[in-house]
Amino acid sequence: MLAQRDAQVIASLPRIAVPTLLIAGREDAPFLAALDDMATKIRGATKHVIPGAGHAPNLEQPAAFNAAVGSFLDRLRS
């Protein structure tokens, strides 16, 4: 999101029409604002911030990451 040449991707976010999970690590300060921005632009998006993780929450806090993804998928199934 932060390294784009233009706003094409950001402008397309409101057109996303599928369930969307947005995940970031709490210690990844530069991306927390981008996460909030994406969450406001994608209708119905689920935002999850993982404590104790930086830019790679799936590697830094795998159990918390997997729990967030599992919970999201469980809600889709019900």
DRENTORKOL-3810 file (N, C-alpha, C; in nm, 4 decimals):
REM DRENTORKOL-3810
@n.u->0.0820; n.v->-0.1197; n.w->0.0000; ca.u->0.0000; ca.v->0.0000; ca.w->0.0000; c.u->0.0859; c.v->0.1253; c.w->0.0000
@n.u->0.1961; n.v->0.1243; n.w->0.0736; ca.u->0.2741; ca.v->0.2455; ca.w->0.0887; c.u->0.3705; c.v->0.2704; c.w->-0.0259
@n.u->0.4042; n.v->0.1697; n.w->-0.1036; ca.u->0.5072; ca.v->0.1834; ca.w->-0.2059; c.u->0.4506; c.v->0.1923; c.w->-0.3474
@n.u->0.3315; n.v->0.2427; n.w->-0.3613; ca.u->0.2695; ca.v->0.2501; ca.w->-0.4933; c.u->0.3077; c.v->0.3776; c.w->-0.5662
@n.u->0.3085; n.v->0.3706; n.w->-0.6987; ca.u->0.3371; ca.v->0.4883; ca.w->-0.7805; c.u->0.2151; c.v->0.5778; c.w->-0.7932
@n.u->0.0969; n.v->0.5200; n.w->-0.7864; ca.u->-0.0263; ca.v->0.5984; ca.w->-0.7984; c.u->-0.1309; c.v->0.5408; c.w->-0.7039
@n.u->-0.2490; n.v->0.5916; n.w->-0.7095; ca.u->-0.3545; ca.v->0.5505; ca.w->-0.6156; c.u->-0.4474; c.v->0.4452; c.w->-0.6733
@n.u->-0.4061; n.v->0.3768; n.w->-0.7778; ca.u->-0.4939; ca.v->0.2808; ca.w->-0.8457; c.u->-0.5432; c.v->0.1706; c.w->-0.7522
@n.u->-0.4544; n.v->0.1114; n.w->-0.6751; ca.u->-0.4951; ca.v->0.0029; ca.w->-0.5850; c.u->-0.5847; c.v->0.0583; c.w->-0.4740
@n.u->-0.5451; n.v->0.1680; n.w->-0.4154; ca.u->-0.6244; ca.v->0.2272; ca.w->-0.3074; c.u->-0.7636; c.v->0.2643; c.w->-0.3579
@n.u->-0.7710; n.v->0.3211; n.w->-0.4769; ca.u->-0.9002; ca.v->0.3602; ca.w->-0.5340; c.u->-0.9889; c.v->0.2389; c.w->-0.5619
@n.u->-0.9292; n.v->0.1223; n.w->-0.5819; ca.u->-1.0088; ca.v->0.0036; ca.w->-0.6136; c.u->-1.0631; c.v->-0.0672; c.w->-0.4886
@n.u->-1.0153; n.v->-0.0324; n.w->-0.3715; ca.u->-1.0573; ca.v->-0.1030; ca.w->-0.2496; c.u->-1.2092; c.v->-0.1032; c.w->-0.2279
@n.u->-1.2815; n.v->0.0053; n.w->-0.2515; ca.u->-1.4264; ca.v->0.0008; ca.w->-0.2302; c.u->-1.4996; c.v->-0.0970; c.w->-0.3218
@n.u->-1.4343; n.v->-0.1437; n.w->-0.4261; ca.u->-1.4983; ca.v->-0.2399; ca.w->-0.5169; c.u->-1.4827; c.v->-0.3842; c.w->-0.4708
@n.u->-1.4071; n.v->-0.4072; n.w->-0.3658; ca.u->-1.3926; ca.v->-0.5435; ca.w->-0.3139; c.u->-1.5270; c.v->-0.5864; c.w->-0.2559
@n.u->-1.5782; n.v->-0.6975; n.w->-0.3043; ca.u->-1.7123; ca.v->-0.7413; ca.w->-0.2653; c.u->-1.7120; c.v->-0.8826; c.w->-0.2074
@n.u->-1.6022; n.v->-0.9215; n.w->-0.1471; ca.u->-1.5927; ca.v->-1.0523; ca.w->-0.0827; c.u->-1.5483; c.v->-1.0308; c.w->0.0616
@n.u->-1.5761; n.v->-1.1264; n.w->0.1486; ca.u->-1.5290; ca.v->-1.1132; ca.w->0.2870; c.u->-1.3776; c.v->-1.0928; c.w->0.2894
@n.u->-1.3340; n.v->-0.9982; n.w->0.3677; ca.u->-1.1931; ca.v->-0.9588; ca.w->0.3686; c.u->-1.1408; c.v->-0.9504; c.w->0.5105
@n.u->-1.0283; n.v->-1.0148; n.w->0.5352; ca.u->-0.9600; ca.v->-1.0078; ca.w->0.6639; c.u->-0.8318; c.v->-0.9295; c.w->0.6451
@n.u->-0.8150; n.v->-0.8259; n.w->0.7250; ca.u->-0.6955; ca.v->-0.7427; ca.w->0.7226; c.u->-0.6201; c.v->-0.7663; c.w->0.8525
@n.u->-0.4935; n.v->-0.8031; n.w->0.8427; ca.u->-0.4130; ca.v->-0.8339; ca.w->0.9616; c.u->-0.2848; c.v->-0.7525; c.w->0.9585
@n.u->-0.2484; n.v->-0.6992; n.w->1.0740; ca.u->-0.1193; ca.v->-0.6315; ca.w->1.0895; c.u->-0.0682; c.v->-0.6574; c.w->1.2302
@n.u->0.0620; n.v->-0.6446; n.w->1.2469; ca.u->0.1220; ca.v->-0.6533; ca.w->1.3795; c.u->0.1174; c.v->-0.5178; c.w->1.4483
@n.u->0.0915; n.v->-0.5180; n.w->1.5769; ca.u->0.0811; ca.v->-0.3930; ca.w->1.6524; c.u->0.2107; c.v->-0.3115; c.w->1.6469
@n.u->0.3240; n.v->-0.3782; n.w->1.6314; ca.u->0.4524; ca.v->-0.3082; ca.w->1.6287; c.u->0.4898; c.v->-0.2582; c.w->1.4886
@n.u->0.4042; n.v->-0.2805; n.w->1.3917; ca.u->0.4303; ca.v->-0.2381; ca.w->1.2538; c.u->0.3662; c.v->-0.1006; c.w->1.2307
@n.u->0.4191; n.v->-0.0013; n.w->1.3019; ca.u->0.3600; ca.v->0.1327; ca.w->1.3049; c.u->0.3310; c.v->0.1913; c.w->1.1663
@n.u->0.4207; n.v->0.1812; n.w->1.0685; ca.u->0.3907; ca.v->0.2425; ca.w->0.9389; c.u->0.2670; c.v->0.1833; c.w->0.8700
@n.u->0.2325; n.v->0.0596; n.w->0.9017; ca.u->0.1221; ca.v->-0.0051; ca.w->0.8324; c.u->-0.0101; c.v->-0.0007; c.w->0.9090
@n.u->-0.0090; n.v->0.0431; n.w->1.0337; ca.u->-0.1339; ca.v->0.0493; ca.w->1.1089; c.u->-0.2293; c.v->0.1518; c.w->1.0495
@n.u->-0.1779; n.v->0.2663; n.w->1.0061; ca.u->-0.2635; ca.v->0.3662; ca.w->0.9423; c.u->-0.3181; c.v->0.3123; c.w->0.8102
@n.u->-0.2344; n.v->0.2416; n.w->0.7342; ca.u->-0.2806; ca.v->0.1818; ca.w->0.6086; c.u->-0.3881; c.v->0.0779; c.w->0.6352
@n.u->-0.3721; n.v->0.0007; n.w->0.7422; ca.u->-0.4725; ca.v->-0.0989; ca.w->0.7797; c.u->-0.6059; c.v->-0.0316; c.w->0.8098
@n.u->-0.6018; n.v->0.0757; n.w->0.8874; ca.u->-0.7249; ca.v->0.1499; ca.w->0.9182; c.u->-0.7890; c.v->0.2044; c.w->0.7915
@n.u->-0.7068; n.v->0.2586; n.w->0.7023; ca.u->-0.7578; ca.v->0.3144; ca.w->0.5777; c.u->-0.8248; c.v->0.2066; c.w->0.4928
@n.u->-0.7596; n.v->0.0909; n.w->0.4810; ca.u->-0.8185; ca.v->-0.0185; ca.w->0.4037; c.u->-0.9488; c.v->-0.0649; c.w->0.4683
@n.u->-0.9511; n.v->-0.0728; n.w->0.6001; ca.u->-1.0712; ca.v->-0.1194; ca.w->0.6701; c.u->-1.1898; c.v->-0.0260; c.w->0.6474
@n.u->-1.1643; n.v->0.1037; n.w->0.6322; ca.u->-1.2751; ca.v->0.1957; ca.w->0.6062; c.u->-1.3194; c.v->0.1917; c.w->0.4611
@n.u->-1.2314; n.v->0.1531; n.w->0.3717; ca.u->-1.2650; ca.v->0.1518; ca.w->0.2290; c.u->-1.3271; c.v->0.0203; c.w->0.1819
@n.u->-1.2983; n.v->-0.0893; n.w->0.2489; ca.u->-1.3524; ca.v->-0.2198; ca.w->0.2094; c.u->-1.4742; c.v->-0.2486; c.w->0.2970
@n.u->-1.5904; n.v->-0.2457; n.w->0.2356; ca.u->-1.7153; ca.v->-0.2649; ca.w->0.3099; c.u->-1.7160; c.v->-0.3989; c.w->0.3833
@n.u->-1.7395; n.v->-0.3940; n.w->0.5130; ca.u->-1.7511; ca.v->-0.5146; ca.w->0.5934; c.u->-1.6197; c.v->-0.5829; c.w->0.6264
@n.u->-1.5073; n.v->-0.5203; n.w->0.5974; ca.u->-1.3780; ca.v->-0.5828; ca.w->0.6251; c.u->-1.3610; c.v->-0.6054; c.w->0.7746
@n.u->-1.2949; n.v->-0.7138; n.w->0.8078; ca.u->-1.2589; ca.v->-0.7451; ca.w->0.9453; c.u->-1.1132; c.v->-0.7076; c.w->0.9647
@n.u->-1.0865; n.v->-0.6271; n.w->1.0656; ca.u->-0.9501; ca.v->-0.5833; ca.w->1.0948; c.u->-0.9031; c.v->-0.6520; c.w->1.2218
@n.u->-0.7808; n.v->-0.7036; n.w->1.2188; ca.u->-0.7246; ca.v->-0.7689; ca.w->1.3374; c.u->-0.5793; c.v->-0.7247; c.w->1.3538
@n.u->-0.5465; n.v->-0.6717; n.w->1.4710; ca.u->-0.4103; ca.v->-0.6299; ca.w->1.5020; c.u->-0.3537; c.v->-0.7289; c.w->1.6033
@n.u->-0.2380; n.v->-0.7845; n.w->1.5731; ca.u->-0.1777; ca.v->-0.8881; ca.w->1.6559; c.u->-0.0709; c.v->-0.8275; c.w->1.7470
@n.u->-0.0924; n.v->-0.8361; n.w->1.8786; ca.u->0.0076; ca.v->-0.7842; ca.w->1.9726; c.u->0.1393; c.v->-0.8617; c.w->1.9626
@n.u->0.2487; n.v->-0.7925; n.w->1.9897; ca.u->0.3790; ca.v->-0.8584; ca.w->1.9917; c.u->0.4324; c.v->-0.8967; c.w->1.8562
@n.u->0.3753; n.v->-0.8400; n.w->1.7505; ca.u->0.4202; ca.v->-0.8716; ca.w->1.6148; c.u->0.4486; c.v->-0.7429; c.w->1.5391
@n.u->0.5395; n.v->-0.7534; n.w->1.4432; ca.u->0.5720; ca.v->-0.6412; ca.w->1.3569; c.u->0.5178; c.v->-0.6642; c.w->1.2175
@n.u->0.6054; n.v->-0.6562; n.w->1.1181; ca.u->0.5627; ca.v->-0.6620; ca.w->0.9788; c.u->0.5268; c.v->-0.8034; c.w->0.9322
@n.u->0.5670; n.v->-0.9050; n.w->1.0043; ca.u->0.5382; ca.v->-1.0434; ca.w->0.9638; c.u->0.4669; c.v->-1.1174; c.w->1.0773
@n.u->0.3426; n.v->-1.0784; n.w->1.1082; ca.u->0.2744; ca.v->-1.1413; ca.w->1.2219; c.u->0.2553; c.v->-1.2916; c.w->1.2052
@n.u->0.2458; n.v->-1.3385; n.w->1.0815; ca.u->0.2302; ca.v->-1.4829; ca.w->1.0595; c.u->0.3543; c.v->-1.5600; c.w->1.1029
@n.u->0.4708; n.v->-1.4950; n.w->1.0996; ca.u->0.5947; ca.v->-1.5592; ca.w->1.1429; c.u->0.6276; c.v->-1.5275; c.w->1.2888
@n.u->0.5967; n.v->-1.4069; n.w->1.3318; ca.u->0.6331; ca.v->-1.3614; ca.w->1.4655; c.u->0.5374; c.v->-1.4109; c.w->1.5739
@n.u->0.4112; n.v->-1.4244; n.w->1.5399; ca.u->0.3087; ca.v->-1.4729; ca.w->1.6334; c.u->0.2170; c.v->-1.5704; c.w->1.5588
@n.u->0.2708; n.v->-1.6851; n.w->1.5159; ca.u->0.1915; ca.v->-1.7745; ca.w->1.4309; c.u->0.0623; c.v->-1.8242; c.w->1.4960
@n.u->0.0645; n.v->-1.8499; n.w->1.6249; ca.u->-0.0584; ca.v->-1.9000; ca.w->1.6899; c.u->-0.1672; c.v->-1.7932; c.w->1.6865
@n.u->-0.1317; n.v->-1.6693; n.w->1.7160; ca.u->-0.2297; ca.v->-1.5605; ca.w->1.7132; c.u->-0.2785; c.v->-1.5348; c.w->1.5708
@n.u->-0.1870; n.v->-1.5411; n.w->1.4757; ca.u->-0.2238; ca.v->-1.5230; ca.w->1.3354; c.u->-0.3213; c.v->-1.6323; c.w->1.2914
@n.u->-0.2870; n.v->-1.7583; n.w->1.3209; ca.u->-0.3736; ca.v->-1.8701; ca.w->1.2824; c.u->-0.5089; c.v->-1.8620; c.w->1.3511
@n.u->-0.5115; n.v->-1.8169; n.w->1.4754; ca.u->-0.6386; ca.v->-1.8025; ca.w->1.5468; c.u->-0.7258; c.v->-1.6964; c.w->1.4803
@n.u->-0.6645; n.v->-1.5858; n.w->1.4389; ca.u->-0.7406; ca.v->-1.4797; ca.w->1.3723; c.u->-0.7984; c.v->-1.5291; c.w->1.2401
@n.u->-0.7171; n.v->-1.5983; n.w->1.1629; ca.u->-0.7639; ca.v->-1.6514; ca.w->1.0343; c.u->-0.8709; c.v->-1.7580; c.w->1.0577
@n.u->-0.8486; n.v->-1.8474; n.w->1.1535; ca.u->-0.9470; ca.v->-1.9515; ca.w->1.1840; c.u->-1.0799; c.v->-1.8940; c.w->1.2279
@n.u->-1.0770; n.v->-1.7924; n.w->1.3131; ca.u->-1.1997; ca.v->-1.7281; ca.w->1.3589; c.u->-1.2740; c.v->-1.6633; c.w->1.2421
@n.u->-1.2002; n.v->-1.5977; n.w->1.1551; ca.u->-1.2590; ca.v->-1.5353; ca.w->1.0378; c.u->-1.3260; c.v->-1.6402; c.w->0.9491
@n.u->-1.2560; n.v->-1.7502; n.w->0.9243; ca.u->-1.3124; ca.v->-1.8568; ca.w->0.8397; c.u->-1.4333; c.v->-1.9221; c.w->0.9051
@n.u->-1.4291; n.v->-1.9396; n.w->1.0372; ca.u->-1.5437; ca.v->-1.9963; ca.w->1.1083; c.u->-1.6675; c.v->-1.9088; c.w->1.0914
@n.u->-1.6482; n.v->-1.7770; n.w->1.0981; ca.u->-1.7628; ca.v->-1.6858; ca.w->1.0801; c.u->-1.8179; c.v->-1.6956; c.w->0.9376
@n.u->-1.7318; n.v->-1.7187; n.w->0.8412; ca.u->-1.7796; ca.v->-1.7330; ca.w->0.7031; c.u->-1.8621; c.v->-1.8599; c.w->0.6862
@n.u->-1.8224; n.v->-1.9650; n.w->0.7567; ca.u->-1.8929; ca.v->-2.0940; ca.w->0.7440; c.u->-2.0308; c.v->-2.0901; c.w->0.8089
@n.u->-2.0481; n.v->-2.0038; n.w->0.9086; ca.u->-2.1775; ca.v->-2.0031; ca.w->0.9811; c.u->-2.2756; c.v->-1.9061; c.w->0.9214
END
